[in-house]
Amino acid sequence: MPEDTHKISDRFRGYLPVVVDIETAGFNAATDAMLEIAAVTIRMDENGLIHPDQSVACHVEPFPGANLEAEALAFNGIDPHHPFRMAKKEEDALREIFSVVRNAVKTSGCKRAILVGHNPAFDISFLNAAVARTKIKRNPFHPFSTFDTVTLGGLAYGQTVLARVATAAGLEWDSSAAHSAIYDTQQTAELFCIITNEWAGLKSLRNKLGKETIENKT
């Protein structure tokens, strides 16, 4: 088993990984609407292994004057004006997400959250733009540092597309549910935990074999 101290605050330099996925109406964080946001916090068990913990998700109303790209809406299948979306204003959605994240950071003994995502530069750009628009002062996330499951997937399995990385990691993949923020976030959280735990196991095994080699030589 991993030989860490079994506190997640020690595992990532005081940062709590929180997986985030944002569905949008385009690629420009300054002009295009955020339509969905979901987050999954990460916990560590008594053996030093990490697992997905709390999930929170919101449908989001386009901010006033937001651009809605038809191609983006066709891709993610979101109708921003559907009456049953139960969408929240951007500020209210962020405050709901941030409340869960702040509580998780405090409970874990960490100093701040760090965003985990599949191509997280995209998600953090939309998150930071929304924070700036809504003038929220207490953003629990590091403003630019992230963990990227594209990089981790390429390292661990030689795959970079989320569906293919998840399948390579042994996860089931439902194509009909993909591109919803909550589904992609939960799958990415499972993936991040699998790769991190596999690395911890390999590290522990390597240390054990190294120790045994030294003992045998002496």
N, C-alpha and C positions, 0 to 999 in steps of 0.2 A: 504494500500500500504506500501511497505518497508519504514522504517524511516531513511534510510542512507542519507548521504549528497548528493547523486545522482552524485557523481564523481567516476568514476571507479578507479581512483588513490587512493581513500580512501577505496575502498571495499576490495582490496587484498594487503594491506600493500605496496602500491606503485608499485606492479607488474601488468603488463597487461597480462591476459590470452590469449595465442595464441595456437589454436588447430593445431596439426601437426600429419600427418601420413606418414610413409615411407614404401615403398614396396621394398623388397630386394631379392637378389639371395641366401639367406641363413641366418643363425642365428649368425654368427660370425662377429661382427662389424669391426674387424681388417683385416679380409681377404675377406669377401664376399661383392659383389657389391651392392651399392645403385642404384635402378632402377627408382624409382619415389619418389617425395617429394611434399607434398601439405601443405598449411597452411591457416587457417582462423582466422582472428583477431576478437576480441570481443569488442563491444561498449556498453555503458550504455545510456538509454534514460532518459527523464526528470522525470520519475517516479521511477527511481532507478532500473529498470529491465534491464537485459543484453540480447543482441542479437548478432547473427553472423553478421559480417561486411564484410570486404574485403576477397576475396579468391584469392590465387595464387598457381599455380602448374607447375611443370616441369618434363618431362621425362629426365632421367639422363644416360649418357654413363657410362658403367663400367670403373672404373679407371684402368690404366695399371697394368696387373698382377692379376686383381681381380678374385676371385673364383666364379663360377656360378654353384650352386647346381641344378641338374635336378629336384629334388623333389620340391624345392621351386618355380621354374619356372612353373612346372605343376600346382602347387597350385594357384599361382596368375595369370596364363595365360599370362605372359609377354614374348615376344620374344625380348631379348636385342638387336638383330641385325636387327630388322625389319626396312626397309628403311623409312617408314612413321611415325616412332615414333617421329621424329624431336627432338631427344635427344640432350641435352646440356652437355658440360663437367661439371664435378662435381663442380668445382670452380665457373663457370658461373651460374649454377643452384642455388648454395647457395647464391651467391651475389644477384641474383634476388629475392629470398625469403627474405633474410635479409634486403634488401632495403625497401620492403613493411612493414616488421615488425618494423624496426627502425622508419619509418615515423608514424606508428600507435602509437608506444610508445611515441614519441615526441608529437603528437597531443593530446593524452590522458592525458598528464602530468605525466605519470608514469616514473619510473627510469629504468625499465628493463622488458623484457618479461619473462613469465614463461610458460613452455611447458605444454599443456593439451593433454592427449592422452589416448587411451584404451590400457592398459599395457605400459605406457610411458617409462618405463626403457629400453625397446627395442628401441624405437625411439630415445631417447636421447643418447643412446650408439652409434647408427649409426651416428647421427648428430655430436656428439663430435669427433668421429673418422674421419669423413669427414673434419671437421674443422681443425683437426690436420694435415691431409694429405695435404690439400690445403694451410695451413699456413695463413688462414684468421685471422686477428688480432681482428676485432670487431664483436664478436659473441653477438647478442642482447639477447640471452637466458641465464637464470640462468644455471650454469653448471651442477647442480644435482637436484635441487628442481623441482617437477612436481605436477600436479593435475591428478589424475587417475580416469577415468570414470568407471573402473571396480569396484573400491571401492565405488564410489558414486552410481552406479547401484545396487550393493549388498545392500547398506544401504536403498536406496529409494524404490526398487522394488523386492529385493530378487533374482535378476538375474545378471549374470556377462558376458555372451556372448553378444557381441555388438548387434547382430540382435535381440536377445530376450529382451535386455534392451531397445532398441529403440522401439520395438513393445509395451512393457509394458508402455512406456512413451507416447504412442499414435502416434508415427511416423510410416509412411509407410516404408517398407523395400523391396528393389529390389535386390533379390539374384543374378541376372545376372550382376548387376553393382557393387556388393560388391568386395572388394579386389583390387579396383583401389584407388589410394591415394586420389584423389579429392572427390570421393563419400564417402569413409569412414571418411574423415576429415569433410566434411559438415554434415554428420549424427552425428558424435561425437560432433561437435560444437552445433548443435541443442539440443542434449541430455544434454550437460553441462549447457546450458542456461536454459533449462526446470527445471532441478534439482535445480540449484542455485536459480532460481526465485521462485520455490515452497517453498524452505526453507525460503527465505526472507518473503514470504507471511505467512507461519506458525509462524515465529518469530514475525512478526507484530501482528498477531492475538493473540498469546500467551501474548504479552505485553499488548495488549488492554484488554484482559480478566482479566489479573492480576490487571490492574489499576482499572477496574470496580469492581473487588472483594474487593479491598482495600477501594474504595469509598463507597461501600455498607456496609462494616463493620463499617465505621466511621459515 
